[in-house]
């Protein structure tokens, strides 16, 4: 099993104040775990009394009374939205397969009027303050995050991509999908500077959880890791033995309900290519020494 990271700023660092205890472990044969689909009618994003909805070929803004403030036609299928400073960034899927798979344009829209400000490119986004946004993309030698202002002008960029954690700065749980991987948990600093934190074993970490104190929890190749705001890392639980060069074949999700975590990892079935052995752990989360 992977030991706590010994490279970068984690060497000799004080461990995370969080601890975890495995309460129960179950396994069954079935489909690989995945995040639940968005409930039909649920908004992509909201701000105050405004809700941003997306349907194939259309983005709309609806107020708390159910009135449609505006509608904007789009070429793709909206999949996520991010709101900041009177702007909304909507990422979309293409209805046709392209060289970038089903990647569609990312649309920067005026929140009040519904007018299109800029058409950008990116698969994953995040909102910053003052109408600024991050957009990231990976593939074909692209492994980048770009920062855009409220008018769609590029103001900064980094050679990093993954799951964005926005708080007292910008942290990224990287997913480079390379073997061997160079992914880690990093902080993006102005001027394209990257502060390197702990390295990850797997090349495609699932969506992390963020605790109240800013600690990131992530399943990394069968290991539950915690990374604090200072990029100090510790291992909370060694769940499943996963060879680093096979980590791409495993799928995982992590959810929290109060002080309990539910971690699911789908391992390739030894005899059936269309099935997985799905492991489920119930984990008690504790804070303190």
N, C-alpha and C positions, 0 to 999 in steps of 0.2 A: 504494500500500500504506500501511496505517496505520503511523505512526511510533511510537516509544516514547512512552508517556503523558507529557504535559507539564503536566497539571493536578494539583492536590492535592499530597500529600507527595512525589510522584515528581519534581517539578521540581528539577533540580540534584542529585538523590540519586545516591549511588554505585550502579552497576548490580549486579544479582545476580551472585554469583561463578560461577554456572553458565553454560556455553556449550553450543551445540548445532551439530552438523555433519550436514547431510543426506547420507546414504550412498547411498541409492537411492530412486527415485521410479517407481512403476508406476501404471497406470490401466487400468480395464476397465469394461464396461457390466454392470450387475447391480442387485441389490437394495441399498437404502441400508444403510450399516453401523449396527449396533446392538449393545448389550451382550448377551452370551450369556445365555440363560435359566438360571435356577438348576437345578442338577442334581437330579433326583428323589431324594428321601431326604436331601439335604443340609440341615443345620439352618439356620434363619434367624439364629441367634446362639448363642453358648456362653459359659459362665463356669465356670472350674475343670472339674469333671467333669459339669456339667449342660449339656444341649443343648436348645434351644428349637426345636420343629418346628411347621410350620403346614400344614394341609390345608384344603380348603374346609369351612367350618363348624366348625373345630376347631383349638385350640392345645394342644400337649402339651409336657411337660418330661420328658426321658429322661436317665438317668445313664450313666456310662461302661460299666456292666455291661449296659446295654440294658434296664434296668427303667424302666417308665413311672412317674414320681413323681406326676404329676397330669395331668388333661385338662380343658380348659375349652371349652365350646361357644361359638361366636360366629356372628354373622349373616352375616359376609362371608368373603372369602378372604384369609388372612394373606399379606402380601408382604414384610415386613421386621420385625426385632425388635432392640431395644437394651436392654442389661442394665446396671444400676448399683445398688449399695447394697441388694441384696435385693429389687429391683423389676425388672420387665421391661415395656417399652413395645412394643406390637405394633400396627403400622399395617395396615389391611386395605383390600381392594377390595370394593365392593358388587356383589352378583350381579345387581342391576337398575340400569338407567340412571336417574339422578336429575338434579336441577338442577345438581349438582356433578359430573356425569359418573358415573364409577364409584368415586367416593370413598366409602369405608366408614368406620366409626368407628375411632378409635385407642383401644386398651384398655390401661390401666395395671393390671398384675397383680402380686400378691405372688409372688415367685419361689419361696419355700419351700412355700407352701400351694396356689398356683394359684387364689386367690380374686380376684375382680374388685374393684379399688379405685375406679376411675373410668373413665367412658366420655367421651373427649375428641374433638376434631375437629382433623384435620391430615393433610396428605398426606405430609410428609417429617419424619423425626425424627432425634434424635441424643441420645446419653447424656452427661450431665455427672456429676460426682462426687456421692456421698452420696444416691443415689436420685433425683437431679434429672434432668429431661429437657427438650429443646427439641422443639417441634412447630411446623411451618410450613405455610402455605397461601397460594395465590395465585389470584386470579380474582374477578370481580364486585366490584371496588374493594377487595378484600382482598389485601394484600401484607404479611403479618405473620409474625412469629416470636414464640411464647409460651414462657415458661419455667414449668414446673410442679415442685412439690416432690414428695416421696415419697408424700404423701397426695392428690395430684391437685389441690392448691390453686395457683392462678395467682399467681406471685411477680414476674414482670417481662414486658415485651413491647416489641417493636421494629417499626418500619415497614420491614421488610427480609425477604427470602425468597430461598432458592436452595440451593446446595450448602454444607453446613456442614463446617467444618474445625475440629476440637476439639483443643487442645493447651495452650499457655500462654495461653489465652484462647479466644474464639469468633470465627472469621472466616467470612465468607459470600461465596461467588462468586454474585452475584445473578443472577436470571433473571426479569425482569419481563414479558417477552413483549410489550413495547410498542414502537411506532414513532412518533417516535424513542425509543430506549431511554434510560433513566436508570440502567441497571445498572452496578455497579462491584464491586470487591472491598473489603469493609468489615470493621470489627471492631465487635462488639456489646459495649457497656460497661454497667455497672449503671445502673438508673434509666431505661432506654429510650434511652440515649445511643448514637449511632452515629458511629464514627470513619471518615471517608471516605478510601478509598485510590484507586487508579487507576480511571478509568472504562473500561468495556468498550464495544466497538463493536457486538457482537451482543447480541440480547435474550434468547437462550436457550442459554447456554454448556453444553456437555456436562459430565459428571462429571469433575472435575479429578483430577490425581495430586498426592500430597504426598510430598516427598523427606525424607530423614532429618533434615535441618536445619530442617524446617518450611516450606521453599519450596514454593509452590503452582505447578503447571504446568497451564495451561488453554489449550485451543484456542478462540480468540475470533475468529469471522468470518474463518477462514483463516489466522490468525496464532497461532503458539505463543508464549505469554507466560509469564514467571516472575514471581511476586510473593512477596517474602520476608516474614518475621514482622513487619517494621516497615512493611509495605505499600508497600515500594519495588518498582518494577516495571521490567522490561526486556523487549524482544522478543528471543527466541531464534532464531526462524526465520519468515520470511514464506513460507508454504506455497502459498496459493492466493488469487487476487484475488476478493474477495467484496464486492459492493456492500452497504453497511450496511442499506439498506431491503429487501434480498433475503436477508439472513442467516438469516431464519426458515425458508427453504426448503432449507437445507443441514443435513445431519446429520453428526456427528463423534464419534469415540471415540478414546481415548488409552490405551495400555497400555505397561508397562515390563517389560523382562526384563534385569536387571543394568544394564549401562551403555548399553543400547539401548532406544530408544523406538520404538513403532509408532503412527503417526498415520494415521487413515483419515477422509476427508471425502467424503461423497456429495453431488454436485452434480446439480441437476435436468437430465435428459437434454433436449437441444434439440428432439428430435422425438417422443419417447415419454414420455407423462405417467406411465406406470407403471414407468419405469426411471430409473436414476441412472448418472452417470459416477462411478465410485468410484476415488478417488485414494488410494494407499497410500505412505507415506514411512517408510523406516527411518532413524532419526536417532541418531547417537552423542552421548551426553551426557558433558560434561566439567566438572570442577570446578576452579576456580582462575583466575587472571588470564589 
